[in-house]
Amino acid sequence: MTKKIKTCLYFGSFNPVHIGHTAIAGYLTEYTDIEEVWFVVSPHNPLKKKETLLPGRDRIYMTELAINNHHKFRTCDIELTLPQPSYTIDTLAYLSEKHPHNEFAIAMGEDNLYTLHKWKNVLDLVKLYPIYVYPRKEAFKPPHPLLEEILEKADVRFVKAPLMEISGTFIRKGIKAGKNMSYYLHPAVWKYIQEMNFYRK
């Protein structure tokens, strides 16, 4: 029997992708049993207010620039092609069927872990897929009975990745204010943002 490739799905708007994202992905492949990280570029998080996003094709392209053919990283555009709104359980069901040689898991920040009680079919999700959780400073665990049940049943694996406080919001605001945000972005991504005049308005 062929050994399945342990693949972690890293969901995000990547608006834009930055060094914090790739640092977390690198930690997962270097310090855990994860063999690959797929950057799943999302159209819109159903649990967040809809903000102005760059078109999916631009965010996909920037993510490809950032991972730069890294053999353990891959860009995945599946959520941009599935019916909207996109939900994690549907994406994983589709990918599991299409990629039977991959054993999928989910990567998320600790803040998102404590919103699992709001997710679609979450009890089915946590039975099937382990969750790798990286630290977030603003994480707050609300008292909620369903959340407690979920966390009891879930295969949650906390990873001791460095705390990353860089955010897409911080970068977008900085660019709009005319700041040099190249320190937080991969050089090719920063170059593309400047060429396309993104986030200026």
TORKOL-4160 file (C-alpha; in steps of 0.2 Angstrom, whole numbers, padded with zeros to 4 digits, m for minus):
201
<pt num="1" X="0000" Y="0000" Z="0000"/>
<pt num="2" X="0007" Y="0017" Z="m0005"/>
<pt num="3" X="0011" Y="0029" Z="0009"/>
<pt num="4" X="0000" Y="0044" Z="0009"/>
<pt num="5" X="0008" Y="0061" Z="0008"/>
<pt num="6" X="0004" Y="0071" Z="0024"/>
<pt num="7" X="m0002" Y="0087" Z="0017"/>
<pt num="8" X="m0008" Y="0102" Z="0027"/>
<pt num="9" X="m0020" Y="0115" Z="0020"/>
<pt num="10" X="m0016" Y="0132" Z="0024"/>
<pt num="11" X="m0032" Y="0143" Z="0021"/>
<pt num="12" X="m0031" Y="0162" Z="0019"/>
<pt num="13" X="m0036" Y="0177" Z="0008"/>
<pt num="14" X="m0017" Y="0180" Z="0006"/>
<pt num="15" X="m0021" Y="0198" Z="0003"/>
<pt num="16" X="m0006" Y="0199" Z="0001"/>
<pt num="17" X="0004" Y="0184" Z="0005"/>
<pt num="18" X="0019" Y="0189" Z="0017"/>
<pt num="19" X="0034" Y="0182" Z="0026"/>
<pt num="20" X="0023" Y="0177" Z="0041"/>
<pt num="21" X="0013" Y="0165" Z="0030"/>
<pt num="22" X="0028" Y="0156" Z="0023"/>
<pt num="23" X="0037" Y="0156" Z="0040"/>
<pt num="24" X="0023" Y="0146" Z="0047"/>
<pt num="25" X="0022" Y="0134" Z="0032"/>
<pt num="26" X="0041" Y="0132" Z="0034"/>
<pt num="27" X="0039" Y="0128" Z="0052"/>
<pt num="28" X="0025" Y="0115" Z="0049"/>
<pt num="29" X="0036" Y="0105" Z="0036"/>
<pt num="30" X="0052" Y="0107" Z="0046"/>
<pt num="31" X="0046" Y="0104" Z="0064"/>
<pt num="32" X="0031" Y="0092" Z="0062"/>
<pt num="33" X="0026" Y="0077" Z="0052"/>
<pt num="34" X="0019" Y="0087" Z="0039"/>
<pt num="35" X="0027" Y="0084" Z="0022"/>
<pt num="36" X="0018" Y="0097" Z="0011"/>
<pt num="37" X="0009" Y="0113" Z="0014"/>
<pt num="38" X="m0004" Y="0119" Z="0001"/>
<pt num="39" X="m0009" Y="0137" Z="0001"/>
<pt num="40" X="m0027" Y="0137" Z="m0002"/>
<pt num="41" X="m0032" Y="0155" Z="m0008"/>
<pt num="42" X="m0049" Y="0159" Z="m0002"/>
<pt num="43" X="m0062" Y="0170" Z="m0011"/>
<pt num="44" X="m0070" Y="0176" Z="0006"/>
<pt num="45" X="m0071" Y="0170" Z="0023"/>
<pt num="46" X="m0090" Y="0168" Z="0027"/>
<pt num="47" X="m0086" Y="0172" Z="0045"/>
<pt num="48" X="m0078" Y="0189" Z="0041"/>
<pt num="49" X="m0085" Y="0205" Z="0035"/>
<pt num="50" X="m0082" Y="0206" Z="0016"/>
<pt num="51" X="m0068" Y="0217" Z="0013"/>
<pt num="52" X="m0060" Y="0223" Z="m0003"/>
<pt num="53" X="m0050" Y="0209" Z="m0010"/>
<pt num="54" X="m0039" Y="0209" Z="m0025"/>
<pt num="55" X="m0045" Y="0197" Z="m0038"/>
<pt num="56" X="m0041" Y="0179" Z="m0035"/>
<pt num="57" X="m0029" Y="0177" Z="m0050"/>
<pt num="58" X="m0018" Y="0191" Z="m0042"/>
<pt num="59" X="m0018" Y="0183" Z="m0025"/>
<pt num="60" X="m0014" Y="0166" Z="m0033"/>
<pt num="61" X="0000" Y="0174" Z="m0043"/>
<pt num="62" X="0008" Y="0183" Z="m0028"/>
<pt num="63" X="0007" Y="0167" Z="m0018"/>
<pt num="64" X="0016" Y="0158" Z="m0032"/>
<pt num="65" X="0029" Y="0171" Z="m0032"/>
<pt num="66" X="0031" Y="0169" Z="m0013"/>
<pt num="67" X="0033" Y="0151" Z="m0013"/>
<pt num="68" X="0045" Y="0152" Z="m0028"/>
<pt num="69" X="0044" Y="0133" Z="m0033"/>
<pt num="70" X="0048" Y="0127" Z="m0015"/>
<pt num="71" X="0046" Y="0108" Z="m0017"/>
<pt num="72" X="0036" Y="0107" Z="m0001"/>
<pt num="73" X="0024" Y="0121" Z="m0004"/>
<pt num="74" X="0010" Y="0122" Z="m0017"/>
<pt num="75" X="m0003" Y="0135" Z="m0022"/>
<pt num="76" X="m0021" Y="0128" Z="m0023"/>
<pt num="77" X="m0035" Y="0138" Z="m0031"/>
<pt num="78" X="m0049" Y="0126" Z="m0028"/>
<pt num="79" X="m0059" Y="0138" Z="m0017"/>
<pt num="80" X="m0060" Y="0150" Z="m0031"/>
<pt num="81" X="m0068" Y="0137" Z="m0042"/>
<pt num="82" X="m0080" Y="0129" Z="m0030"/>
<pt num="83" X="m0098" Y="0136" Z="m0028"/>
<pt num="84" X="m0099" Y="0151" Z="m0016"/>
<pt num="85" X="m0099" Y="0153" Z="m0001"/>
<pt num="86" X="m0084" Y="0141" Z="0001"/>
<pt num="87" X="m0084" Y="0130" Z="0017"/>
<pt num="88" X="m0069" Y="0120" Z="0023"/>
<pt num="89" X="m0078" Y="0104" Z="0025"/>
<pt num="90" X="m0084" Y="0105" Z="0006"/>
<pt num="91" X="m0066" Y="0109" Z="0001"/>
<pt num="92" X="m0058" Y="0095" Z="0010"/>
<pt num="93" X="m0071" Y="0083" Z="0004"/>
<pt num="94" X="m0068" Y="0088" Z="m0014"/>
<pt num="95" X="m0049" Y="0087" Z="m0012"/>
<pt num="96" X="m0049" Y="0071" Z="m0003"/>
<pt num="97" X="m0058" Y="0063" Z="m0017"/>
<pt num="98" X="m0047" Y="0071" Z="m0031"/>
<pt num="99" X="m0031" Y="0067" Z="m0022"/>
<pt num="100" X="m0032" Y="0050" Z="m0014"/>
<pt num="101" X="m0013" Y="0049" Z="m0011"/>
<pt num="102" X="m0013" Y="0064" Z="0001"/>
<pt num="103" X="m0018" Y="0063" Z="0019"/>
<pt num="104" X="m0025" Y="0080" Z="0023"/>
<pt num="105" X="m0024" Y="0091" Z="0038"/>
<pt num="106" X="m0028" Y="0109" Z="0042"/>
<pt num="107" X="m0017" Y="0123" Z="0048"/>
<pt num="108" X="m0025" Y="0137" Z="0058"/>
<pt num="109" X="m0021" Y="0151" Z="0070"/>
<pt num="110" X="m0026" Y="0149" Z="0088"/>
<pt num="111" X="m0039" Y="0163" Z="0086"/>
<pt num="112" X="m0048" Y="0153" Z="0072"/>
<pt num="113" X="m0048" Y="0137" Z="0083"/>
<pt num="114" X="m0060" Y="0146" Z="0095"/>
<pt num="115" X="m0072" Y="0149" Z="0081"/>
<pt num="116" X="m0075" Y="0131" Z="0076"/>
<pt num="117" X="m0092" Y="0131" Z="0084"/>
<pt num="118" X="m0098" Y="0142" Z="0070"/>
<pt num="119" X="m0091" Y="0131" Z="0056"/>
<pt num="120" X="m0102" Y="0121" Z="0044"/>
<pt num="121" X="m0103" Y="0102" Z="0049"/>
<pt num="122" X="m0088" Y="0105" Z="0061"/>
<pt num="123" X="m0091" Y="0088" Z="0071"/>
<pt num="124" X="m0089" Y="0079" Z="0054"/>
<pt num="125" X="m0074" Y="0089" Z="0050"/>
<pt num="126" X="m0064" Y="0086" Z="0066"/>
<pt num="127" X="m0067" Y="0068" Z="0065"/>
<pt num="128" X="m0059" Y="0066" Z="0048"/>
<pt num="129" X="m0045" Y="0079" Z="0049"/>
<pt num="130" X="m0031" Y="0084" Z="0061"/>
<pt num="131" X="m0029" Y="0102" Z="0065"/>
<pt num="132" X="m0012" Y="0110" Z="0067"/>
<pt num="133" X="m0013" Y="0126" Z="0077"/>
<pt num="134" X="0000" Y="0140" Z="0078"/>
<pt num="135" X="0000" Y="0153" Z="0091"/>
<pt num="136" X="m0009" Y="0170" Z="0089"/>
<pt num="137" X="m0008" Y="0184" Z="0102"/>
<pt num="138" X="m0026" Y="0189" Z="0101"/>
<pt num="139" X="m0033" Y="0171" Z="0103"/>
<pt num="140" X="m0048" Y="0171" Z="0115"/>
<pt num="141" X="m0057" Y="0155" Z="0120"/>
<pt num="142" X="m0076" Y="0159" Z="0123"/>
<pt num="143" X="m0086" Y="0149" Z="0135"/>
<pt num="144" X="m0097" Y="0139" Z="0123"/>
<pt num="145" X="m0103" Y="0121" Z="0126"/>
<pt num="146" X="m0102" Y="0116" Z="0107"/>
<pt num="147" X="m0084" Y="0122" Z="0107"/>
<pt num="148" X="m0080" Y="0112" Z="0122"/>
<pt num="149" X="m0087" Y="0096" Z="0113"/>
<pt num="150" X="m0078" Y="0100" Z="0097"/>
<pt num="151" X="m0061" Y="0102" Z="0106"/>
<pt num="152" X="m0064" Y="0086" Z="0115"/>
<pt num="153" X="m0067" Y="0076" Z="0099"/>
<pt num="154" X="m0054" Y="0085" Z="0088"/>
<pt num="155" X="m0036" Y="0080" Z="0085"/>
<pt num="156" X="m0029" Y="0097" Z="0089"/>
<pt num="157" X="m0010" Y="0098" Z="0088"/>
<pt num="158" X="m0002" Y="0114" Z="0095"/>
<pt num="159" X="0014" Y="0119" Z="0086"/>
<pt num="160" X="0027" Y="0130" Z="0094"/>
<pt num="161" X="0029" Y="0141" Z="0079"/>
<pt num="162" X="0036" Y="0158" Z="0082"/>
<pt num="163" X="0022" Y="0171" Z="0086"/>
<pt num="164" X="0019" Y="0180" Z="0069"/>
<pt num="165" X="0011" Y="0197" Z="0072"/>
<pt num="166" X="0012" Y="0203" Z="0054"/>
<pt num="167" X="m0005" Y="0204" Z="0045"/>
<pt num="168" X="m0012" Y="0208" Z="0028"/>
<pt num="169" X="m0021" Y="0222" Z="0036"/>
<pt num="170" X="m0005" Y="0230" Z="0043"/>
<pt num="171" X="0003" Y="0228" Z="0026"/>
<pt num="172" X="m0011" Y="0236" Z="0016"/>
<pt num="173" X="m0013" Y="0250" Z="0028"/>
<pt num="174" X="0006" Y="0254" Z="0027"/>
<pt num="175" X="0006" Y="0253" Z="0008"/>
<pt num="176" X="m0009" Y="0265" Z="0007"/>
<pt num="177" X="0000" Y="0277" Z="0019"/>
<pt num="178" X="0015" Y="0277" Z="0007"/>
<pt num="179" X="0026" Y="0266" Z="0019"/>
<pt num="180" X="0040" Y="0255" Z="0013"/>
<pt num="181" X="0033" Y="0237" Z="0017"/>
<pt num="182" X="0046" Y="0227" Z="0008"/>
<pt num="183" X="0053" Y="0221" Z="0025"/>
<pt num="184" X="0037" Y="0210" Z="0027"/>
<pt num="185" X="0035" Y="0204" Z="0009"/>
<pt num="186" X="0045" Y="0192" Z="m0002"/>
<pt num="187" X="0055" Y="0203" Z="m0015"/>
<pt num="188" X="0045" Y="0197" Z="m0030"/>
<pt num="189" X="0028" Y="0200" Z="m0021"/>
<pt num="190" X="0033" Y="0218" Z="m0016"/>
<pt num="191" X="0039" Y="0221" Z="m0034"/>
<pt num="192" X="0023" Y="0215" Z="m0041"/>
<pt num="193" X="0012" Y="0225" Z="m0029"/>
<pt num="194" X="0022" Y="0241" Z="m0034"/>
<pt num="195" X="0021" Y="0237" Z="m0053"/>
<pt num="196" X="0002" Y="0234" Z="m0052"/>
<pt num="197" X="m0001" Y="0249" Z="m0039"/>
<pt num="198" X="m0010" Y="0238" Z="m0027"/>
<pt num="199" X="m0017" Y="0244" Z="m0011"/>
<pt num="200" X="m0014" Y="0262" Z="m0014"/>
<pt num="201" X="m0032" Y="0268" Z="m0014"/>
